[in-house]
Amino acid sequence: MGDTYAKFVAAAVQAAPVFLDREATVEKACQLVSEAGAQGARLIVFPEAWIPTFPYWPRELMASRSPYADASLQAHVALIKNAVEIPSESTRRLCQAARQADAYVMVGINERDAVSGGTLYNTQLYIDRAGQILGKHRKLVPTGSERVIWGRGDGSDLKVFATDCGRIGGLICWENFMPLPRAALMAQGQQIHVTHFPGSAPTELDLSHANVSQIFCRYYAFEGQVFVICAMGYLNAETVPDGFPMKDATDLSKTARGGSVIISPTGKYLAGPVYDQETILYAEINLEEILEVKARLDTAGHYARWDVTRLLVNSEHYGPFVSPTPYIFQDDRWRAPRGTHDGEVPGSEHELLTSMASQSSEKAKV
């Protein structure tokens, strides 16, 4: 009889956020999770930086001579004020919605650093069916002018999560075109790739997000022998308040028009692409279909040569708190203490330094 493999319904949400309003957007997310769960979805994927919105406006807060400099700065301040900390009341509500829907949820958020309070990250937040936070992934390299909006992630969250719906991992927008992070996920046995882009228009072949994302989704599916669920951004002029100072400068005619898809491991469209409307795409995912592709091409197995080429992943988390030990050694000179997370250090500072000094002293005796 052999093994059996998970079969379930996945959903890609294509909907506009409540522009720059965290609480209202979280409420809309909970409603959409409930709607998708009622349709049988067990994995629900949201667009990039969806809470409280992707920053579609001109990002010129550092360009003092730009006519948009002041308005861009004020928009960024509003984005910081409406960003999501992990954990927080916003994540609690999202977790509750996932638990009630009995579904895994991946939602794109503007994450605010809880320590500095002023740095944002483009983050994927993962929640399990029990309503617990599985983890997160911060975009490694913000693209172009995004670098004045978001900080850079690190390798500590370049992970695949083992679930009863398969092994789930994801990357964000053009991060998907980085070969080595892709390989890092595939090497962990990824079966489902969840991703998102800001959205674009259904234009002819060029470097617009729409065309690039469609090419990428189908290629990644076959390259990694995985299912791809891609939730694309959607926004129009009606969803941007008239009081937003850069509304006239924000051209949405070639962006934020959707294009969400669900792709099989053979590169076949299971749902979408859909443009210019709010919708939820659904498709049945049968993990057994992966076997037919892997029998011929297993890029993390029999079609790999790890003895010829191998991948080194630095999975260390880099936070703001670093304390050199009293006894300096080359291998631990600037290493963050184990157990730290985003600058939070277990125990008191005195206990930490005492512990580190003790460890260094033991090294000195050897």
N, C-alpha and C positions, 0 to 999 in steps of 0.2 A: 504493500500500500504506500509506503514512504511517508515523507514529511508533508505537512500541510502549511500553507503560507497565508499570511493575513490578506484579507480582502475588505475594503472599506471605501467610503465616499470622501473625497477631498473637495474643498471649496476655495476659490480665489475671489476675494471681495474687491470689487471695483466701485468705489464710492467716494464722494467728496467729504473731507473733514468739515467740522464746523470751524471755520477759518480762525486760527489763533485763539481758540477757546478750548483749553484743556478739558475742563469739566464736561462741557457739552459734547466734545468729541469722544471722550471716554464713554459717556452715556450712549452715544450713537454706536460705538463699537460694541457695547454690551447688547444692544438691540439687534445688531447684525449677527453677532455670535449666536444669540437665541434663535434668530430666523434660520441661519444655516444649520444649527443643531436640530431644529425641528424638521428639516429636510433630510436628516440622516447623516450630515457631515460629521466626520470624526477628526478631521484636520482642517483648520480654517486659517487662511493666510491673508494678511492685510498689506496695503501698499507701503512704500518706503517713507520713513519719517512722517507717518500719517498723523500722529498726535504731536502737536496740535495742527501742523501742516508742513509740507515740504516748502522750503524758502524759494519760491519761484521768482521773487522780485529781484531787481538789480542789487547785487551784493557789493556795495561800494562804501561800506561804513568806514573804511580806512582811506578812501580817496577824498582828501580834503577839498580838492578843486572840483569835484563832481557836483552837479546840481542835485544829485540824489543822496549826497553824503549824510546829511542830517536825518532825512527820512529813513534811509537805510539803517542808520544807527538806532533810531527809535523802533524800527521793525525788529531789529535783533534783540533789543531790550525786551520787547513784548514776547519774543520767542523764548528768551531765557525765563521770563516770569511764568510762561505756560508750559515749560518743559516738564518732563517726568523724572522723578528720582526713583531709584530702585533700592529698597522697597518704599512704598508710599501708599496713601489712600487710593490713588489712581490705580496702582498695580493690584491693590486688594480688590477693587471692584472688578477689574479685568479677570482676576483669578476666580472670583465668585461666579462670573458669567461663564467661564470655561467649565467650572465644576457643574453648574446647573445644566449646561448643554452637553455634558459628558464628551468633551472634545478637546483635542490639543489645539492651541492657538499660538500663532506667530504674528506679532504686530510690530510694525515699524514705528519707532518713537524718536523724538528729540530727547535724549537722556541728559539730564543736568547732573554734573559732578556734585555729589552730596558734600564733599569736603571743601572745594574751592567756591562752589556756588555760582561760578561765572563761566565755566567751560561746558560746552555741549558736545555730545557725541551722536552720530548717526547710528542707531542701535536697533538690532533685532531682539525683541523680548520673547522668550519661549515659555509657555505655560502648559502644564500637563492636564490630563483629564480630571485629576483629583483637585485641581485648583491650586497647585503649587508651582512656584517658579522653577523651571528646569534649568534655566541659565539665560545668558545673553551673548550677543556678538556685536562688537563695535567695529564699524567700517575701518579697515586698516589705512586706506589712503583716500581722503576726501578728494573729489575730482575738481580740478580747475579752481574757480572762485569759491567753491564750497569750503576751501581751506581757511577762509576768514569766518566761517560759520561753525565748523566742527573740528574737534581735536582728532588725533590719530589713535586708533586702537592698538592692541598688541596681540601676541600669539596665545595668551592665556585662555582666550575664549574661542579659538579656532577648533571647534569640537563638533562631533556628531553625537546625537543623543539617542540611546537605545530605548525604544518604546514598543508597546504592543502593536503599533502601526508600522513598525519598521525602524530603521536607523535614519534619523532625520538631521540634516545639517543645512546651512545656508550661507550665502554671500550676498552683498548689497551692490546693486547697480554695476558700475564699471570695475569694481573689485572682482567681479566674475571673470574678467579678462586677464587676471593675474594667474599664470599657469601653476605656480608653486602652491598658493593657497588652495586652488582647485585640487591639485594632487594630494594635498594634506587631508582634505575631506574624503576623497576617494579611497585613500590608503586606510582610512578608518572604517571601511565597509559601508559607506553611505549608500542608502537605497532610495531616499527621497530628498530632492534638492528644493528648498523653499527660497524664493528670491523675489526681488521687486526693483522696479525702476520708477522714475518720476512720471513716466507716461509720455506719449508723443502722438504724432499724427500718422495716419496710414499713407505715407509718401513713397516716392520711388526710392530705389536703393541709394542710400547715402549714410552718413554717420549720425542721423537722428536716432533718438532713443528707441523709436518704434522699430526701425529696421534692424538696428544692432541687437536689440533684445530678442527679436524673433529669430535671428540667425543664431544668437547665443543659446537660447533655450533648446532649440532642436539639436545643436551641436553638443551641448553639455549632456543632454539626455543620452545620446549615443556614445559619447566618449566615456562617460562614467557608468553606463548601464543603469541609469536611474530614472525615476519619474521626476518631472520638473513641474512645480506649481509656482507660477509667476503672477503676482498681483500688481497691476500697473496703476499709477496715480491718475486720478481724474479730478478736474476742477474746471469751472468756467466762470465767466465774468459775473454771473448772477450769484455765485456762491462766495464772492469776495465783497465784503461790505463797502459801501460807497465812501465811508469815512476812512478807509485805509489810504494813507497818503500817497502810496505808490501804485495805486490801482491802474491808473492810466499808463504807467511805465511798465506794467507787468503784462507782457504779450503771451497770452495763453492759446493763441491760434495754432502754434506748432508744438505745444507741449501740454501735458496733463490731459490728454484726450483718451487715455486708457490704452487698450491693447493687451489685456490680460489673457493668459493661456494656461492650459494644462497639457503636458506633453508626455508621451509614453517613452520607454527606453529605446524604441526603434526610431524615435524622432517624429512620430505621428501625432497630429493634433487630436487630443481627446475632447477639448473644449476651447472655443475661441479661435482666433483673436476677436475681441469685441471692442468697438470704439464709440466714443461720444454718448455714453449713457452710464447711469448707475446700474449695476447688476451684480449678481453673484453667480460665478461659473461653478458647475459641479461636474465631477467625473468619477467613475469607479476606478479604484486603484487595486490591482491584483498583483501582489509581489511575485507570484509565480512566473509572471511574464518576463521578469528579469533573467530567469534561468536560460531562456531561449537565446538571449543576446550573449550572456556570459559564457555559454557553451562554445561560442565562436570567438568572443573578444572579452577578456577579463583584464582590464587595464591595471587592476591592483592585485592581480593573481598570475595566471599562467601566461598572460601576454605582457608581463613586466620582467625587467632584468635588473633586480635590485643589486646584483653583484657588479653591474656596470655603472648604473646611475642610482643614487639614493638621495633622499630628501632630509634635510636637517630643519627641524621646527623648534624655535625658541618659545617654549610655552610659559615662560616666566611672566608674572604680572608686574608692571611697573607703576608704582604709586608715588605720591609726593613725599612720603616719609622715608628717608634713608639716613641711617646713622652708622658711621664707620666705627669699628670696634677699637677699644684701647690698644690692642695689639694688631697691627695692620699686616695682613697677608695678601698676596697677589690674588688668590682665588676667592676671597670674600671681601675685598676692599669696599666695594659699593653695592653689595648684594642686599636687597630688601629682606627683612626678617621673614621667615616662614610664618604663614598664618595671617599675614596682613592682607587687607582687602580695601582698595581705594583709600589708603591712608589710615585705616582703622587698625590700631595695634592692640592685640589682646594683653590685658594686664596693664600695670602702670609703666611709665617711661623708666622709672628706676628699676623695676623688675626686668624689663627688657634689656637695659644696658648691663645689668648685673649678670643676666643669663649669657649675653653675648661675650662679656668679658671672661666669664667662666669657661666658655667654649674655647676662646682664643688662648686662655691660659693652659688648658689641657693640650692644645696643639703645640704650645711652646715647650711643654715638657717632653714631647715625643722625640 
